[in-house]
Amino acid sequence: MAKPAVLLIGGLDPQGCAGIAADIATVQHHDCHALPLITAMTEQSSKGLTKLGAVEPAKLLAQFENCRADFEIAAVKIGLIPNIDVAKAIKGILEQLGDDIPAVLDPVLASSSGGESVSAEVQSYLLRELLPLITLLTPNLPELAALTATSDSPEQGASELRRAGIKACLVKGGHNDSHFATDYFVFDEAEFYCYQEKLDKQVRGTGCVMASSIAAHLASGQDIRDAVVLAKAYVSRGIRLSETVGPYQVIAHSREAMQLADIPKLCYQPELIGKQFEFPACPQRLGIYPVVDSSDWIKKLVDEGIETIQLRVKDQDETKTRQQIEDALSHLNGNPVSFFVNDHWELAIEAGAYGVHLGQEDLHDANLQTLADAGLRLGISTHSYWELARALAVNPSYIALGPIYETTSKQMPFSPQGIERLQQWVDILSDRYPVVAIGGINHERAKALKPTGVGSVAMITAITLAEDYRAATQELLSLWQ
């Protein structure tokens, strides 16, 4: 397949550390093709920006027409807008491309080294005319303060920009004096905080790289929440591996595999930033992990030697659900079985279950501190990178990824993750978190997944709808042993 083409509109840093140079390197490392349009031939050094050097709008538009002549543009990233005429030209470009092409605007208003800055006229035009055409705005805290009447509140500033017409806003928090680099993201469907510990490095070009990385992920069809999380992980890795170039530390565009420490954590309330929960550990290999809907199945499968099992009771009142959990526990007969209850965390605590499994929606309602204090293990479902970031913030006992394959057990809003994605998560997580694969897994598929090193495979219909559940269970147990 052809690489997605990303239109990069921004200024040229003659020292090659930021601007278009950083954008091109980032997009290429995301397996996309860069189409650079130069808005300004800047004059700058470590002592500051001495001249913006705006290009003629006609030249910019001619660049654009030449790009569009041979490439289908999949996304746009916009950086430095040096004057009002260039701003108007960019508006024309965005209107020609239309709403279907995602556009990320990183509002570069001044160089981090100081010196000349973008005029108030351009800032005003950006707010009035460009914001409604943009998919995502990525201001840092000083830029947010310059664009809004809000001095220090990411939430209020982003809300003001949303009222001005922006579809989504990511306020980058690297300039705050907190222990964490915390970004605030908001769009129509959700808002959240994405955070990780700061590294003790002053690195040039991080804002350009962040916005370009998001644009590249959007060009490749990623959900915008995944694009934000993956871009933050990319920048984190780039800072961790940053290199000294002249007087600067610059982002390393490395092919090194992502590490667990690179992935940010995600929460929905500011008071939870940096909050640590302590859940007991699970065995690294939970093995064959049936998910069943009745206590009767618990008895059948424990008798067959199953050592990890989950009771998922739906559409029953609390009394019946409590009875199912109590009956299931009685069927364990003193065997060392890791018995998880799906969703009903309060009843699980009351009954003394081994653990609880929660979906992403259930994390909103559960009292995680009460659950941790009760000493229960916690497993969390994930279906995407942003859900993984949410799970990491909770610090669970295991992390489940799915659906690995198409599943008929319930309607899923997520596409199958596949073996390659599972392998990536095992490589990143398994030293710290047991990984459970779930979704559409039968005996043959479990056999295909085993070489990934995943410690557990969960299934529903492969056992409960088998012609001979005993034979199916024994085949799976034999395979995993």
KOLKEBA-738975 format. One record per residue: residue number from 1; residue in one letter; x, y, z of N, C-alpha, C in turn. Coordinates in steps of 0.2 Angstrom, whole numbers. Layout:
    n  res    n_u    n_v    n_w   ca_u   ca_v   ca_w    c_u    c_v    c_w
  NUM    A      X      Y      Z      X      Y      Z      X      Y      Z
...
***
This chain:
    n  res    n_u    n_v    n_w   ca_u   ca_v   ca_w    c_u    c_v    c_w
    1    M      4     -6      0      0      0      0      4      6      0
    2    A      2     12     -3      6     18     -3      6     21      4
    3    K     11     24      5     12     28     12      7     33     12
    4    P      3     35     17     -1     41     18      3     47     17
    5    A      1     52     14      4     58     13      2     63     18
    6    V      7     66     21      5     71     26      8     78     24
    7    L      3     83     23      5     90     21      8     93     27
    8    L     14     96     27     17     99     32     18    107     31
    9    I     14    111     34     15    118     33     18    122     39
   10    G     24    125     38     27    128     43     34    131     41
   11    G     37    134     46     43    137     45     50    133     45
   12    L     55    135     41     61    132     41     66    134     46
   13    D     68    130     51     73    132     56     80    130     52
   14    P     84    135     51     90    134     47     95    130     51
   15    Q     94    129     58     98    124     61     95    117     62
   16    G     89    116     59     87    109     58     84    106     64
   17    C     83    109     69     81    106     76     73    106     77
   18    A     70    111     74     63    111     75     59    113     68
   19    G     53    115     68     49    117     62     49    111     57
   20    I     49    113     51     48    108     45     53    103     46
   21    A     59    104     48     64     99     48     62     93     53
   22    A     60     95     59     57     90     64     51     87     61
   23    D     47     91     58     41     88     55     42     82     50
   24    I     47     83     46     48     78     41     51     72     44
   25    A     56     73     48     59     67     52     53     63     55
   26    T     49     66     59     44     63     62     39     59     58
   27    V     37     62     53     32     59     48     35     53     45
   28    Q     41     54     43     45     48     39     46     42     44
   29    H     47     44     51     48     38     55     41     35     57
   30    H     35     38     55     29     35     56     26     32     49
   31    D     31     30     45     30     27     38     24     31     34
   32    C     25     37     35     21     42     30     25     46     26
   33    H     23     49     21     26     53     16     25     60     17
   34    A     31     64     18     30     71     20     30     75     14
   35    L     25     80     14     24     85      9     25     92     12
   36    P     31     95     12     33    101     16     31    107     12
   37    L     27    111     15     26    118     12     29    123     17
   38    I     34    127     14     37    132     18     34    139     19
   39    T     32    141     25     29    147     26     34    152     28
   40    A     39    151     30     44    156     32     51    153     32
   41    M     56    157     30     63    156     30     66    159     36
   42    T     65    156     42     67    160     48     74    161     49
   43    E     76    166     53     83    167     55     83    166     62
   44    Q     86    161     65     86    160     72     92    156     74
   45    S     94    157     80     99    153     83     98    152     91
   46    S    102    149     95    101    148    102    100    155    105
   47    K    101    160    102    101    167    105     94    170    104
   48    G     90    166     99     83    169     98     81    169     91
   49    L     75    171     89     73    172     82     73    179     80
   50    T     77    180     75     79    187     73     75    189     67
   51    K     72    185     63     68    187     58     63    181     56
   52    L     57    182     55     52    177     53     53    175     46
   53    G     55    180     41     56    178     34     50    175     30
   54    A     44    178     31     38    175     28     39    174     20
   55    V     37    169     17     37    168     10     31    171      7
   56    E     31    172      1     25    175     -3     19    170     -3
   57    P     13    173     -1      7    168     -2      7    164     -8
   58    A      8    168    -14      7    164    -20     12    159    -21
   59    K     18    159    -18     23    154    -18     20    148    -14
   60    L     18    149     -8     15    144     -4      9    140     -8
   61    L      5    144    -11     -1    141    -14      2    137    -20
   62    A      7    139    -24     10    135    -29     13    129    -27
   63    Q     16    129    -21     19    123    -18     13    118    -17
   64    F      8    121    -14      2    116    -12     -1    113    -19
   65    E     -2    117    -24     -5    114    -30      0    109    -33
   66    N      6    110    -33     11    104    -35     11     98    -31
   67    C     10     99    -24      9     93    -20      2     89    -22
   68    R     -3     93    -22     -9     90    -24    -10     87    -31
   69    A     -6     89    -35     -6     86    -42     -4     79    -42
   70    D      0     77    -37      3     70    -38      1     65    -32
   71    F     -1     69    -26     -2     65    -20     -9     66    -17
   72    E    -12     61    -14    -18     61    -11    -17     63     -4
   73    I    -18     69     -1    -16     71      5    -21     68     11
   74    A    -18     65     16    -22     61     21    -22     65     27
   75    A    -18     70     28    -18     74     34    -14     80     33
   76    V    -15     85     38    -11     91     37     -9     93     44
   77    K     -3     95     45      0     98     51      3    105     49
   78    I      0    110     53      2    117     52      6    119     58
   79    G     11    123     57     16    126     62     16    133     62
   80    L     22    136     60     23    143     61     19    147     55
   81    I     15    152     57     11    156     52     14    163     53
   82    P     18    166     49     22    172     50     18    178     49
   83    N     13    178     45      9    185     44      2    183     42
   84    I     -2    189     41     -9    188     40    -10    185     33
   85    D     -6    187     28     -6    185     21     -5    177     21
   86    V      0    175     24      1    168     24     -5    164     28
   87    A     -8    167     33    -13    164     36    -19    164     32
   88    K    -20    169     28    -26    168     23    -25    163     18
   89    A    -19    162     16    -17    157     11    -19    150     14
   90    I    -17    149     20    -18    143     23    -25    141     24
   91    K    -29    146     26    -36    146     26    -39    143     19
   92    G    -37    146     14    -39    144      7    -37    136      6
   93    I    -31    134      8    -29    127      7    -33    123     11
   94    L    -35    124     17    -39    120     21    -46    120     18
   95    E    -49    125     16    -55    125     13    -55    121      6
   96    Q    -50    121      3    -50    116     -3    -50    109     -1
   97    L    -46    107      4    -45    100      6    -52     98      9
   98    G    -56    102     13    -62    100     15    -62     97     22
   99    D    -67     96     25    -68     93     32    -65     86     33
  100    D    -65     82     28    -63     75     28    -56     74     30
  101    I    -52     79     28    -45     78     29    -43     81     36
  102    P    -40     77     41    -39     79     48    -33     84     47
  103    A    -34     90     51    -29     95     51    -27     97     58
  104    V    -20     96     60    -18     98     67    -14    104     66
  105    L    -16    109     71    -12    116     71     -9    116     77
  106    D     -2    117     77      2    118     83      4    126     82
  107    P      0    130     87      1    137     86      8    140     88
  108    V     12    140     84     19    142     86     19    150     86
  109    L     19    153     91     18    160     92     25    163     93
  110    A     30    160     96     37    162     97     42    157     97
  111    S     48    158     96     53    153     97     54    152    105
  112    S     56    146    107     58    144    114     64    148    116
  113    S     68    150    111     74    154    113     73    161    113
  114    G     67    164    112     65    171    112     66    174    106
  115    G     65    181    106     66    185    100     59    187     97
  116    E     59    188     90     53    190     87     48    185     88
  117    S     41    187     88     36    183     89     30    185     84
  118    V     25    180     83     20    181     79     15    187     81
  119    S     13    191     77      9    197     78      2    195     81
  120    A     -1    200     85     -7    199     88    -13    199     82
  121    E    -11    202     77    -16    201     71    -17    194     68
  122    V    -11    191     68    -11    184     66    -15    179     71
  123    Q    -13    181     77    -17    177     83    -24    178     82
  124    S    -26    184     81    -33    185     81    -37    182     75
  125    Y    -33    182     69    -36    179     63    -36    171     64
  126    L    -31    168     67    -31    161     69    -37    159     73
  127    L    -39    163     78    -45    162     82    -51    163     78
  128    R    -52    168     74    -58    169     70    -59    165     64
  129    E    -54    164     60    -55    160     54    -52    153     53
  130    L    -47    152     57    -44    145     56    -46    140     60
  131    L    -48    142     67    -50    136     71    -56    132     69
  132    P    -61    135     66    -67    131     63    -65    126     58
  133    L    -59    127     55    -57    122     50    -52    117     52
  134    I    -50    117     59    -45    113     61    -48    107     65
  135    T    -45    101     65    -47     95     68    -45     96     76
  136    L    -38     98     77    -35     98     83    -30    104     84
  137    L    -31    107     89    -26    112     91    -22    110     97
  138    T    -15    111     96    -10    109    101     -6    114    105
  139    P     -9    119    108     -5    124    112     -2    122    118
  140    N      4    124    119      7    123    126      4    129    131
  141    L      6    129    137      3    133    142      4    141    140
  142    P     10    143    138     11    150    136      7    152    130
  143    E      6    147    125      2    148    119     -5    149    121
  144    L     -7    144    125    -14    145    127    -16    151    131
  145    A    -11    154    135    -13    160    138    -13    166    133
  146    A     -9    165    128     -9    171    123    -15    171    119
  147    L    -18    165    118    -24    164    113    -30    165    117
  148    T    -30    165    123    -36    165    127    -36    170    133
  149    A    -41    172    136    -41    176    142    -39    172    148
  150    T    -37    166    148    -36    162    153    -28    161    155
  151    S    -26    162    161    -19    163    162    -16    156    164
  152    D    -20    152    168    -16    146    170    -21    140    170
  153    S    -27    140    167    -31    134    168    -32    131    161
  154    P    -29    125    160    -30    121    154    -37    120    152
  155    E    -41    118    157    -48    117    156    -52    123    153
  156    Q    -51    129    157    -55    135    155    -53    137    148
  157    G    -46    137    147    -43    139    140    -46    135    135
  158    A    -46    128    136    -48    124    130    -55    125    129
  159    S    -59    126    134    -66    127    134    -68    134    130
  160    E    -64    139    131    -64    145    127    -63    144    120
  161    L    -57    140    118    -56    138    111    -61    134    108
  162    R    -64    130    112    -70    126    109    -75    130    107
  163    R    -77    135    111    -82    140    110    -81    144    103
  164    A    -74    145    102    -72    148     96    -72    144     90
  165    G    -74    138     91    -75    133     85    -71    127     84
  166    I    -66    126     88    -61    121     87    -65    114     89
  167    K    -63    109     85    -66    102     87    -63     99     93
  168    A    -57     99     93    -53     96     98    -47    100    100
  169    C    -45    100    107    -39    103    109    -35     99    114
  170    L    -28     99    113    -24     96    117    -19    101    120
  171    V    -20    103    126    -16    108    130     -9    104    133
  172    K     -4    106    130      3    102    132      5    105    138
  173    G      6    101    143      8    104    150     16    103    152
  174    G     20    102    147     27    102    148     30    108    152
  175    H     27    114    151     29    120    154     27    121    161
  176    N     23    117    164     21    118    171     27    115    175
  177    D     26    117    182     32    116    187     30    109    191
  178    S     26    105    188     24     99    191     29     94    190
  179    H     29     88    194     33     82    194     31     79    187
  180    F     25     80    185     22     76    179     21     81    173
  181    A     23     79    167     21     82    161     14     80    159
  182    T      9     84    161      2     82    160     -1     86    154
  183    D     -4     83    149     -8     86    144    -15     85    145
  184    Y    -19     90    144    -26     90    144    -29     90    137
  185    F    -33     84    136    -36     83    130    -44     84    130
  186    V    -47     87    125    -55     87    125    -57     87    118
  187    F    -62     83    117    -66     84    111    -73     82    112
  188    D    -77     81    107    -84     80    108    -86     74    112
  189    E    -82     69    112    -84     63    115    -81     62    122
  190    A    -76     65    124    -73     64    130    -68     70    132
  191    E    -65     70    138    -60     74    140    -56     70    145
  192    F    -49     71    145    -45     67    149    -38     70    150
  193    Y    -35     68    155    -28     70    157    -23     64    155
  194    C    -18     66    151    -13     61    149     -6     63    152
  195    Y     -3     59    157      3     62    161      8     56    161
  196    Q     14     59    162     20     54    164     25     58    167
  197    E     29     55    171     35     59    174     39     62    170
  198    K     41     68    172     46     72    167     53     69    168
  199    L     56     70    162     63     68    162     67     75    163
  200    D     73     74    166     77     80    167     81     82    161
  201    K     77     84    156     81     86    150     77     92    147
  202    Q     81     97    144     78    102    140     79    101    133
  203    V     73     99    129     74     96    122     71    101    118
  204    R     74    102    112     71    107    107     67    103    102
  205    G     61    106    100     57    104     95     52     99     97
  206    T     50     98    103     46     93    106     38     95    103
  207    G     37    101    103     30    103    101     29    101     94
  208    C     33    103     89     33    101     82     32     94     81
  209    V     36     90     85     36     82     84     29     80     87
  210    M     27     82     92     21     80     95     15     81     90
  211    A     14     87     87      9     88     82     10     84     76
  212    S     16     83     74     17     80     67     16     72     68
  213    S     17     70     74     16     63     76      8     61     76
  214    I      5     66     79     -3     65     79     -5     65     72
  215    A     -3     70     68     -5     71     61     -4     64     57
  216    A      2     61     58      4     55     55     -1     49     57
  217    H     -2     49     63     -7     44     66    -14     45     63
  218    L    -16     51     63    -23     52     60    -23     50     52
  219    A    -17     52     49    -17     50     42    -17     42     41
  220    S    -15     39     46    -15     31     45    -21     28     48
  221    G    -26     33     50    -33     30     52    -34     29     59
  222    Q    -29     31     63    -30     30     70    -35     34     73
  223    D    -39     32     78    -43     36     82    -39     42     85
  224    I    -42     47     86    -39     53     88    -36     52     96
  225    R    -40     48    100    -37     47    107    -31     43    106
  226    D    -31     38    102    -25     34    101    -19     38     98
  227    A    -21     42     94    -16     46     91    -12     51     96
  228    V    -16     53    101    -13     58    106     -9     53    110
  229    V    -11     48    112     -7     43    117     -1     41    114
  230    L     -1     39    107      5     36    104     10     42    102
  231    A      7     48    101     12     53    100     15     55    106
  232    K     12     55    112     15     57    118     20     51    120
  233    A     19     45    118     24     40    119     30     41    115
  234    Y     29     43    108     34     44    104     39     50    106
  235    V     36     55    108     40     61    111     43     59    117
  236    S     40     55    122     44     53    128     50     48    126
  237    R     49     44    121     55     40    119     60     44    116
  238    G     58     49    112     63     54    109     67     58    114
  239    I     63     60    119     67     64    124     71     59    128
  240    R     69     53    130     73     48    134     80     47    130
  241    L     79     46    123     85     45    119     88     51    116
  242    S     86     57    118     88     63    115     96     63    114
  243    E     98     67    109    105     68    107    107     75    107
  244    T    113     76    109    116     83    109    118     85    102
  245    V    116     90     99    117     93     93    119    100     94
  246    G    125    102     92    127    109     94    126    111    101
  247    P    122    116    102    121    118    109    114    115    112
  248    Y    111    111    108    104    109    109    104    101    111
  249    Q     99     99    115     97     92    115     91     92    110
  250    V     91     87    106     85     86    101     82     79    101
  251    I     76     79     99     73     73     99     76     67     95
  252    A     77     61     98     79     56     94     74     52     90
  253    H     74     52     84     69     48     80     71     41     79
  254    S     70     37     84     73     31     85     68     25     83
  255    R     71     20     80     67     14     79     67      9     85
  256    E     70     11     90     69      6     96     62      5     98
  257    A     61     -1    100     54     -3    102     52      2    108
  258    M     45      3    108     42      7    114     43      3    120
  259    Q     45      7    125     45      4    132     39      6    136
  260    L     38      2    141     32      3    146     33     10    149
  261    A     39     13    150     40     19    153     38     25    148
  262    D     38     23    142     36     28    137     29     30    136
  263    I     25     25    138     18     26    137     15     30    143
  264    P     11     35    141      8     39    147      2     36    150
  265    K      0     38    156     -5     36    159    -11     41    158
  266    L    -17     39    159    -23     43    157    -28     42    163
  267    C    -31     48    165    -36     48    170    -41     54    168
  268    Y    -47     54    171    -52     58    169    -53     64    174
  269    Q    -50     64    180    -51     69    185    -43     71    187
  270    P    -43     78    188    -36     81    189    -33     78    196
  271    E    -37     77    201    -35     74    207    -32     67    207
  272    L    -33     64    201    -31     57    200    -24     57    197
  273    I    -21     63    195    -15     63    191     -9     61    196
  274    G     -6     55    195     -1     53    199     -3     48    204
  275    K    -10     47    205    -12     43    210    -11     35    209
  276    Q     -8     32    214     -6     25    213    -10     21    217
  277    F    -13     15    214    -17     10    217    -12      4    218
  278    E    -13      0    223     -9     -5    224    -13    -12    224
  279    F    -14    -15    219    -17    -21    218    -13    -27    219
  280    P    -15    -33    222    -10    -38    223     -9    -41    216
  281    A     -3    -44    215     -1    -47    209     -4    -54    207
  282    C     -5    -55    201     -7    -61    198     -1    -65    196
  283    P     -2    -72    195      3    -76    192      4    -73    185
  284    Q     10    -73    183     12    -71    176      8    -75    171
  285    R      7    -81    172      3    -85    167     -3    -88    170
  286    L     -9    -84    169    -15    -87    171    -18    -92    167
  287    G    -15    -94    162    -17   -100    158    -23    -99    154
  288    I    -27   -105    153    -33   -105    150    -38   -102    155
  289    Y    -42    -97    152    -46    -93    156    -53    -93    154
  290    P    -58    -98    155    -65    -97    153    -68    -92    156
  291    V    -73    -89    152    -78    -84    155    -85    -87    154
  292    V    -88    -87    160    -94    -91    160   -100    -87    163
  293    D   -106    -89    162   -112    -85    164   -116    -88    170
  294    S   -113    -94    173   -117    -97    178   -112   -100    183
  295    S   -115   -101    189   -111   -105    194   -110   -112    192
  296    D   -115   -115    188   -115   -122    186   -109   -123    182
  297    W   -107   -118    178   -101   -119    173    -95   -119    178
  298    I    -95   -115    183    -89   -115    187    -88   -122    190
  299    K    -93   -125    192    -92   -132    195    -89   -137    190
  300    K    -92   -136    184    -90   -141    178    -83   -140    177
  301    L    -81   -134    176    -74   -133    174    -69   -133    179
  302    V    -70   -132    185    -66   -133    191    -64   -140    191
  303    D    -70   -144    190    -69   -152    191    -64   -154    185
  304    E    -64   -150    179    -60   -152    174    -52   -150    175
  305    G    -51   -146    180    -44   -144    181    -43   -137    179
  306    I    -48   -133    178    -47   -126    176    -45   -122    183
  307    E    -40   -118    182    -37   -114    188    -38   -107    188
  308    T    -41   -104    182    -43    -97    182    -49    -97    178
  309    I    -54    -93    181    -61    -93    178    -64    -86    180
  310    Q    -69    -84    176    -72    -78    177    -80    -79    177
  311    L    -84    -77    182    -91    -77    181    -94    -70    179
  312    R    -97    -70    173   -100    -64    170   -107    -65    170
  313    V   -110    -62    175   -118    -62    176   -121    -56    173
  314    K   -125    -56    169   -128    -50    166   -136    -51    167
  315    D   -139    -45    167   -146    -45    167   -150    -49    172
  316    Q   -147    -49    178   -150    -52    184   -150    -47    190
  317    D   -155    -48    194   -155    -43    200   -149    -45    205
  318    E   -149    -40    210   -143    -41    214   -143    -47    219
  319    T   -149    -49    220   -150    -55    225   -148    -61    221
  320    K   -150    -62    215   -148    -68    211   -141    -68    209
  321    T   -138    -62    208   -131    -61    206   -127    -63    212
  322    R   -129    -61    218   -125    -63    224   -125    -70    225
  323    Q   -131    -73    224   -132    -81    225   -127    -84    220
  324    Q   -127    -82    214   -123    -85    209   -115    -85    211
  325    I   -113    -79    214   -106    -78    216   -105    -83    222
  326    E   -109    -83    227   -109    -88    232   -108    -95    230
  327    D   -113    -97    226   -113   -104    223   -106   -105    220
  328    A   -104   -101    216    -98   -102    212    -92   -103    217
  329    L    -92    -99    222    -86   -100    227    -87   -107    231
  330    S    -93   -109    232    -94   -115    235    -91   -121    231
  331    H    -92   -120    224    -90   -125    220    -82   -126    219
  332    L    -78   -121    222    -71   -121    221    -68   -127    225
  333    N    -72   -129    230    -70   -135    234    -63   -135    237
  334    G    -61   -129    239    -54   -128    242    -49   -128    237
  335    N    -50   -129    230    -45   -129    225    -42   -122    224
  336    P    -36   -122    222    -32   -115    222    -34   -112    215
  337    V    -40   -110    214    -43   -107    208    -43    -99    209
  338    S    -41    -96    203    -41    -89    203    -48    -87    200
  339    F    -53    -85    205    -60    -84    203    -61    -77    203
  340    F    -63    -74    197    -64    -67    195    -71    -66    194
  341    V    -74    -61    197    -81    -58    196    -81    -53    191
  342    N    -85    -53    186    -85    -48    181    -90    -42    184
  343    D    -87    -36    184    -91    -30    185    -94    -29    192
  344    H    -97    -34    196   -100    -33    202    -95    -33    208
  345    W    -91    -28    208    -85    -27    213    -87    -27    220
  346    E    -93    -24    222    -95    -24    229    -97    -31    231
  347    L   -101    -34    227   -103    -41    229    -97    -46    229
  348    A    -92    -45    225    -86    -49    225    -82    -48    231
  349    I    -81    -41    234    -78    -40    240    -82    -43    246
  350    E    -88    -43    246    -93    -46    251    -92    -53    251
  351    A    -91    -56    245    -91    -64    245    -84    -66    246
  352    G    -79    -62    246    -72    -64    246    -69    -67    240
  353    A    -71    -65    234    -68    -68    228    -61    -66    227
  354    Y    -57    -70    223    -50    -69    222    -49    -62    218
  355    G    -53    -60    214    -52    -54    210    -59    -52    206
  356    V    -58    -46    203    -63    -43    199    -61    -41    192
  357    H    -65    -42    187    -63    -40    180    -68    -34    179
  358    L    -65    -28    176    -69    -22    175    -67    -20    167
  359    G    -73    -18    164    -72    -15    158    -70     -8    159
  360    Q    -69     -4    153    -67      3    154    -73      7    157
  361    E    -79      6    155    -85     10    157    -85      8    165
  362    D    -84      2    167    -85      1    174    -80      4    179
  363    L    -74      6    176    -69     10    180    -72     16    182
  364    H    -76     19    178    -79     26    181    -83     25    187
  365    D    -87     19    188    -91     18    193    -88     15    200
  366    A    -83     11    198    -80      7    204    -76     12    209
  367    N    -76     10    215    -72     13    220    -65      9    220
  368    L    -60     11    216    -54      8    215    -50      7    222
  369    Q    -51     12    226    -47     12    232    -50      7    237
  370    T    -56      7    237    -60      2    241    -58     -5    239
  371    L    -58     -6    232    -56    -13    229    -49    -15    231
  372    A    -45    -10    231    -38    -11    232    -37    -13    240
  373    D    -40     -9    244    -40    -10    251    -42    -17    253
  374    A    -47    -19    249    -50    -26    251    -45    -32    249
  375    G    -40    -30    245    -35    -35    243    -37    -40    237
  376    L    -42    -37    233    -44    -41    227    -39    -39    222
  377    R    -38    -44    217    -35    -43    211    -39    -39    206
  378    L    -36    -36    202    -40    -32    197    -38    -33    190
  379    G    -42    -36    185    -41    -36    178    -45    -31    175
  380    I    -42    -28    169    -45    -23    165    -45    -25    158
  381    S    -51    -24    155    -51    -24    148    -49    -18    144
  382    T    -45    -20    139    -43    -14    134    -44    -16    127
  383    H    -45    -11    123    -46    -12    116    -42     -7    111
  384    S    -38     -3    114    -35      2    111    -29      5    115
  385    Y    -25      9    112    -19     12    116    -22     17    121
  386    W    -27     21    120    -29     25    125    -32     22    131
  387    E    -35     16    130    -38     12    135    -32      9    139
  388    L    -27      7    135    -21      4    139    -18     10    143
  389    A    -18     16    141    -15     21    145    -20     22    151
  390    R    -26     21    151    -31     22    156    -29     16    161
  391    A    -28     10    159    -27      4    163    -20      5    167
  392    L    -15      8    163     -9      9    167     -9     13    173
  393    A    -14     18    172    -15     23    178    -18     20    184
  394    V    -21     14    183    -25     11    188    -20      6    191
  395    N    -15      4    187    -10     -1    190    -13     -8    192
  396    P    -16    -11    187    -20    -17    189    -16    -23    190
  397    S    -19    -29    191    -16    -35    192    -14    -39    185
  398    Y    -19    -38    180    -18    -40    174    -21    -35    169
  399    I    -19    -36    162    -22    -32    157    -24    -36    152
  400    A    -31    -36    150    -33    -40    144    -34    -36    138
  401    L    -32    -39    132    -32    -36    126    -37    -40    121
  402    G    -42    -36    118    -46    -40    114    -50    -35    110
  403    P    -55    -37    105    -54    -44    103    -48    -46     98
  404    I    -45    -51    100    -40    -53     95    -42    -55     88
  405    Y    -48    -59     88    -51    -61     82    -58    -58     82
  406    E    -62    -59     77    -69    -58     77    -72    -62     82
  407    T    -77    -59     85    -81    -63     91    -88    -63     90
  408    T    -92    -68     91    -99    -69     91   -102    -68     98
  409    S    -98    -68    103   -101    -68    110   -105    -61    111
  410    K   -103    -56    109   -106    -49    110   -104    -45    104
  411    Q   -108    -39    103   -106    -34     98   -101    -30    100
  412    M    -95    -29     96    -89    -26     98    -89    -20     94
  413    P    -87    -14     97    -86     -8     93    -79     -7     91
  414    F    -75    -12     92    -68    -12     91    -66    -17     85
  415    S    -62    -15     81    -59    -20     76    -55    -25     79
  416    P    -54    -31     76    -50    -36     79    -43    -34     80
  417    Q    -39    -35     85    -33    -32     86    -27    -36     83
  418    G    -28    -43     82    -23    -47     78    -17    -49     82
  419    I    -13    -54     79     -8    -57     83     -2    -51     84
  420    E     -1    -47     78      5    -43     79      4    -38     84
  421    R     -2    -35     85     -4    -30     91     -3    -34     98
  422    L     -5    -40     98     -4    -44    104      3    -45    106
  423    Q      7    -46    101     14    -47    102     17    -41    104
  424    Q     15    -35    102     18    -29    104     16    -28    111
  425    W     10    -29    113      8    -28    120     12    -33    125
  426    V     13    -39    123     16    -44    127     24    -41    128
  427    D     27    -39    123     34    -37    123     34    -31    128
  428    I     29    -26    128     29    -20    132     28    -22    139
  429    L     22    -26    140     19    -26    147     21    -32    151
  430    S     23    -38    148     24    -44    151     29    -44    157
  431    D     34    -40    157     38    -40    163     35    -37    169
  432    R     30    -33    168     26    -30    173     19    -32    174
  433    Y     15    -33    169      8    -35    169      7    -41    165
  434    P      4    -46    169      2    -52    165     -3    -50    159
  435    V     -3    -52    153     -7    -51    148    -12    -56    146
  436    V    -18    -55    145    -23    -60    144    -26    -58    137
  437    A    -26    -63    132    -29    -62    126    -36    -64    126
  438    I    -41    -61    123    -48    -63    123    -51    -61    116
  439    G    -56    -64    114    -60    -63    108    -59    -67    103
  440    G    -64    -72    101    -64    -76     96    -59    -82     96
  441    I    -57    -83    102    -51    -88    102    -54    -95    103
  442    N    -52   -100     99    -53   -107    100    -47   -111    100
  443    H    -47   -117    100    -41   -121    101    -35   -120     96
  444    E    -37   -119     89    -32   -118     84    -29   -111     85
  445    R    -34   -106     86    -31    -99     87    -27    -99     94
  446    A    -29   -102     99    -25   -102    105    -18   -105    103
  447    K    -17   -110     99    -11   -113     97     -7   -108     93
  448    A    -10   -104     89     -7    -98     85     -4    -93     90
  449    L     -8    -92     95     -6    -86    100      0    -88    105
  450    K      1    -94    106      5    -96    111     13    -94    110
  451    P     15    -94    103     22    -91    102     23    -84    104
  452    T     18    -80    105     19    -73    107     21    -72    114
  453    G     20    -78    118     22    -77    125     17    -75    129
  454    V     11    -74    127      5    -72    131      4    -77    136
  455    G      3    -74    142      2    -79    148     -5    -82    149
  456    S    -10    -79    145    -17    -82    146    -21    -81    140
  457    V    -25    -85    139    -30    -84    134    -37    -85    137
  458    A    -42    -81    136    -48    -81    138    -53    -83    133
  459    M    -58    -87    134    -63    -89    129    -70    -90    132
  460    I    -75    -90    128    -82    -91    130    -84    -97    127
  461    T    -86    -96    120    -90   -101    116    -85   -107    115
  462    A    -79   -106    115    -74   -112    113    -75   -118    118
  463    I    -77   -116    124    -79   -121    129    -86   -122    130
  464    T    -90   -117    131    -97   -118    133   -101   -120    127
  465    L    -99   -119    121   -103   -121    115   -100   -127    112
  466    A    -95   -130    115    -92   -136    112    -97   -142    112
  467    E    -96   -146    107   -100   -152    108    -98   -156    114
  468    D    -92   -157    115    -90   -160    121    -85   -155    125
  469    Y    -88   -152    130    -84   -147    134    -79   -150    138
  470    R    -79   -156    140    -74   -159    143    -68   -160    139
  471    A    -69   -163    133    -64   -164    128    -60   -157    126
  472    A    -65   -152    125    -62   -146    123    -58   -143    128
  473    T    -60   -143    134    -56   -140    140    -49   -144    141
  474    Q    -49   -151    140    -43   -154    141    -38   -153    135
  475    E    -41   -152    129    -37   -150    124    -33   -144    125
  476    L    -37   -139    127    -34   -132    129    -29   -132    134
  477    L    -31   -136    140    -26   -136    145    -20   -140    143
  478    S    -20   -145    139    -14   -148    137    -10   -144    133
  479    L    -13   -140    128    -10   -135    124     -6   -130    128
  480    W     -9   -127    133     -6   -122    137     -1   -125    142
  481    Q     -1   -131    144      4   -134    148     10   -135    144
***
